[in-house]
Amino acid sequence: MSSNPAVSPLSSSQLRILALASLGGALEFYDFVIFAFLAKLIAAHFFPDSQAEWLRQAEAFGLFGAGYLARPVGGLIMAHFGDVAGRKKVFTLSVLLMAFPTLLMGLLPGYQTLGIMAPLTLLILRIMQGAAIGGEAPGGWVFVSEHASSRRVGLATGLLTGGLTGGILLGSIVILLLHAALAPDVVSNWGWRIPFILGGVFGFGAMFLRRWLEETPVFREMHATAKTAEAMPAKLLLRDHRRAILCSMMTTWTLTAAIVVLVLMMPPLMQTLHHVSPSQTMLASLAATFCLTVSVVLVSALTDVFSLRALSVACGLMLALGGFGLYALFPLFSGTLVPWAALSGLCCGFVGLVPIGMLRAFPAQVRFSGLSLSYNISYAIFGGLTPAIISALTPHTPVAPAIYVALTALIGGVGLWFSPEKA
């Protein structure tokens, strides 16, 4: 246990900063994921009717994937200016870069009106979204951690991480309400545009509110003492912080496995492997996402009291147990998917350790760039490969997802154990 004395509560100013940061982060993740929830309808509007349905849907998911590919580039560019020019400017820019294309997606005419320009324009908007999300999570973690007192960094970071995962939950709820309020033909005709328009409007509101945030004390001190990065932050990272980059990429791999395998891929896997109804898997997904959000906040707060190494061992074991509970034990108890999914979400507390480990691994001069480089490149690689790996292994054994999660829990635990602590 840490030797720190009892920690003081967050001040009203810190709570305001956290609220604005978490709200913007939740809206950005909401804007990013609703595309996946509505991919089938998007495919019908933005690709020619002469194509087969499966091809149009594949093309729509290709556009969704383009957003992931844009994350490292957008994240690195914004992180560079965040380390050189200031955290606040980039943190506000990321919301604008997300809100603008999201609103346009809701207003963009389809293929019948624009022809080939419809999917091409959609691709450009999706790339803009990917660039924005690449800067949002690393920028948000750096921003709130540098505003929080030294003994409340864990709680502050965890509340922001909970806001990010809460954006996925918000997207699921909005889609459910949309289908509950409108007839299926209305949703497929124009109703699918509503979530995009709402996300764009609220995103502009979040951008306006973020203008009232103050620059972080850490960056102000660096700027006043001329300690901002003299060379390109990326060059300094590759020269002096290779171990921190490697360890951070390892822990991010674990984060992607927990979210992708236990939350995002769980509904289709359960429908295919165990013939669970779509409505039941949707409820299970909501339960898992809600419990994931609660878990990351609680575990992140514990880092203010307990050592990161001790928590990495405990949370790594919990993550592996959550995976085996969901994919190995649930099939033995028919009709109990929702509680097992909720339990697996609670076991995902390791996700809350990842940003804190990265924040501690890099000095302030290159912290934004270090997080962005490690997180976005690792997420782009493993976020893209994980579904393919699981799809290839599952036909051989239905517990392949659990084995994969357990393996990545070990990898992430090793990464956290050997991660340097510069902060």
N, C-alpha and C positions, 0 to 999 in steps of 0.2 A: 504493500500500500504506500501511496505517496506520503511524504512527510509534511505536506502543505497543511496549514491550519484550516479551520472551517471557512468555506468560501462564502462570499457575500452575494446577495441576489443581484441580478442584472438591474442596472439603473434604467430609468424611464427613457433616457436618450438611447441606450443600447437596445432596449425593447422596440423602440420606434424603428431603428435601423434594421433590426432583425425582421420586423413585420413587413417593411417595405421590400427588403431583399427576398424574403420567402414568398411574398405575394408575386413579385415579378418572376421569380424562378418557377413557381407553380404554373403561372400562365404560359411561360415559355415551353415548359415540358408538355402542358396541355396542348398548345398549338402544334407541337412536333408530333405527338402520338395520334391525334384525331385523324390524321391522314391514313394511318394504318387501319383504324377502325372503319373508315369509310372507303377503303381502297376499291372495293367491288363496284360501288356507285360511281366513284371517280373514273374508273376504267370505262364504264358505259358512256360517260359524257365526253371524255377527252381522247378517245381512240375510235377509229372508224367502225361502223356497224358490220362492215364486210369481214372483219377479222373474227376468228373464233373467240368465244368468251374466255377460255383459259389463256389465250395469248394476250388479250387485253388486260386481264388481271395480272399476268406475269409482268407486263410492261408497266402497270401501275405500281407494283411492288418494286420494280426496277427504279422508278422515280423515288420511291420511299428510301431505297438503299442509297441513292445518290446523295441524300441528306447526310448519311453516315460518312460517306467518302469525303464530303466537304468539311467535316468537323475538324480534322487535324490542321488543315490549311487556315481556316477561319480562326480557329483557336490560337494558333501560333502568331498570326498577324495581330490579333487583338491583344494577346498576352505581351507581345513585344512593346506595344504602345502603353500597355498597362504598367509595365516595369519602368518605362522611360518617361512617359508623360503623366501618369496618374491612374489610379484604380477607378475613381469615380466616373471619369469620362467614358472609359471603355464599358463599365458596368451599365451605364445609361444607354450607350450605343447598342449593346446586345439586345435590349428590349425593343428598340426601334427596328433593328434589323430582323427581328422575328415578327413583330406586329404588322409591319407593312406588307410583306408577302402573304401572311395569313389572311389579312383582309382582302387582298387582291384575289386569292384563291376562291374566296366566297363569291366574288363578283365576276370572275373571268368567264367569258362565253365559251361554249364547248366546241367540239370538232365540227359540228354542222355549220357553225358560224365562222370560225377562224381557220378551219382546215388544219394543216400540219403545224401552223403557228400555235394552236391550242396546246398540244403536248410539249412543244419546245418552250413556250412561255412558262408552263407548269414546271418544267425541269429547272429553268432559271430561278423561279421562286423557291423551289425545293432546295436548291443549292444555297440560296440566301438563308433559308431556315437552318440548314446544317451549319453554315458558318456562324450563325448567331448562337446556336446551342453549344458549339465548340468553345465559345468564350464565356457562356453564362455560368456553367457549374464551376469551373476553376476560378473565374472572376468572383463569383459569389462567395466561395469558400475563403478566398484570400481577403475579400472585403470585410466580411463579418468577423473573421478571426483577428484581423488587425484593429478592429474597433473594440473587441471584447477585452476585458481585463485578463491578465495572464492565467488566472485560476478559473476562468469561465469560458475558455476557448472551446473546450469539448462540447459544452451545452450549446453555445452559440452556433458552432458548426453543425451540430446534430439537428438543431431546429431548422436550419437552412436545408440540410439534406432531406429532412422530413417534408419540407415544402416542395422539394423537387419531386420526390416520389408521390406526394399528394397531388401533383399535377396529373400524373397518370391516373390516379383514382378519380380526379375531377373529370377527366376526359371520358372515362368509363360511365360515370353517372350521367353526364350530359347526353351521351349517345343512348343510354337506356331511357332517359326522359323524352328524347326526341322520338323514339319509336313508340313510346307509350302515348304521347300526345297527338301524333299525326298518323294518318293512314299510310300503309306501305307505299301506295302509288304516289302520295304527296311527298313522302320522304325521298323516293327515287327521282321524282321530277325536279323539285327545288328545295325541299326541306333539308337535304344534306348540306346545303350552303350555310344554314343557320349557325352551326358550331364554329365554322371558320370566321364568319362575320363577328360573332360574339367574342371570339378569341382576339381578333384584330382590334376591336374597339377597346376591350379591357386592357390589351397590351399597350395601346397608346396612353391609356389612363395610368398604367404602371410606370411608363416612361416619364410622364409628367410628374408623378409623385417622386420618382427617383432623383429628379432635379434638385430636390430639397435635401438630399443626403450630403454629408460632408465628406471631404477626402479623409482617408484613414490617417491616424496619428503617425503610424510607422512610415508611410510614404512622405508625409510632411516633414518628418525628421530627416529622412534620407535626402530629400530635396534641399532642406535648409543647410545640411552639412556636406552637400555635394557627394553623397555616397550612392547615388543612383548608378546603374550599370554604365560604365564608360564605353565598353565594347558592346557588340550585339549580344543580347542575353542568350540567344541560342548557341552562339560560339562559346560563351563562358560555361554553359551547361555541359556541352560535349567535351570541353577541356577539363573541367574541375569537378563535375558532379555525375559521372557515369554510374557510379554505384547507386546513387539516389534514384536516377532514372530507371535503372534495371529493377530495383526493389519496388518502386512505385508502379511500374508496368505489371509486375507479378501480382501485386495486390489488386490492381484494377481488373486483371483477368478473373480473379475470384469474385469481384463485384459483378462483372458481366454474367458469370455463370449463375450466381444467386438470382439475379433479376430475370435473366432470359429463361433459364431452365425451370425455376420454381414458380415464376409468375407469368411471364409472357407466353412461353411455350406450353404451359401446363394445360390450358383448355383443349387445344387440338390434340395433344398427346393422350389425354384422358378419353377424349371421344374416340380416338383410333384404337388405343390399347385396351380399354375397358368398357367401351360403348356407353359412356356417360352422356346424358342429354346435354345439348348446348346451353339450355337455361341453367342447368345445375353447374356446369363449368363456369358460366359467367358469374354466378353467385360466389363460387369458389375463388375466382380471380379477384373479385372485389374484396373478399375476406382476406386473402393473402396480401393484397396491396395495402389494405388498411393496417394489418398487423405488421407488415414490413415498415410502414411509416412510423408506427409506435416504437418498434424495436430499435430503429436506427437512432431515434432521439434518446431513448433510455441508455443504450450502449455508449453513444457519444458522450453523454453526460458523465458516465462512469470513468471516462479517461481523465477527468479532472481530479479523480481520487485514486484510481488504481493505475498501475503501469501498463503501458501499451503492450508489452511482451506478454504479460500474464493474461490480459484480455484477448490477445490474438490466439492463444492456446485454447482458452475456454470457448470463444466464439467460433473458432475453426471446428472444434468438436461438435458444437451445437449445429452448425451449418451442415455438416456431414450427416448428423442424426436426422435433421429436418428433411434432407433429400431422401434418405432411406425410408423414413416414415411415410412420405408422400408416395413414393414409387414402389416400395416393397411391402409395406404393411397395409396401406389403404385397400389394395385388392382383396385382402382377407376379410374386410368389413364392408360389405356392400351398402351403398347409400350413405356413406359417411364422408364424402369428399370434402364438404365445406369445413368441418372441424380440422381435418388433416391439412387442408390448404392453409387454414388460419395458423395452425401450429408451425407449418413450414415457414410462413411469413415471420412469425416471432423468432424463428431460428436464424433469420437473416441479419442479425445484429452486426455481423462482420462488415456489412456494407458501411456502417457508420464509422468503423475504424479506418477505412481506406483514406478519406480526405484528411483526417487528422494525422495519419502517418506521413502523407505527402507534405502537409503544411510544415511538419517538423523536420522534414528531410532537406529542405532547401532554404538558404538564407534569403533575407528580405529582398536583396537586390535582384534576384532571379526567381523569386518564389512563384509569381504568376506564370512566367514562361515554363518553369519546371513542372508545375502542375498540369499546364495545358499540354505540353509535349508528351509527358508520360501518360496522362489520362486519355487524351484523344486518340493517340496512335494505338495504344493498347485496346481501347474500346472499338476503334475501327477494325482492327485485326480480329480480335476474339469475339466481338459482337457480331461480326459477319460470319466467322467460321463456326461458332458454337451451334447454330441451328443445323448446319450441314453435318457436323460431327455427330450430333445427337440423332439426326435422321438416318445416318449411315449405321450407327451402332444399335439403335433400338430394335431392328428386326432380329438381331442375334440374341438379345436379352432385354426384357421389359424393364430391368433395373439399371440399364445403361445410363439414364440421366442421373441417377443417384450416385453411381460410380464416378461419373464425370465431375459432379459437384464435390464429392469427397476428395478427388484428386486435386481440384483447383483450390479447395480449402487448405490442403497441405502446402501447395505452392504459395498461396497468399500468406499463410502463417510463417513460412520461411522468409518471405519478403519483408514482412513486418518485423520479424525477429532481428534481421540483419540490416534494417533500414537505418541510416544515420540520423542523428538528431541535431540539427544545426540551429533550430529555433528555441 
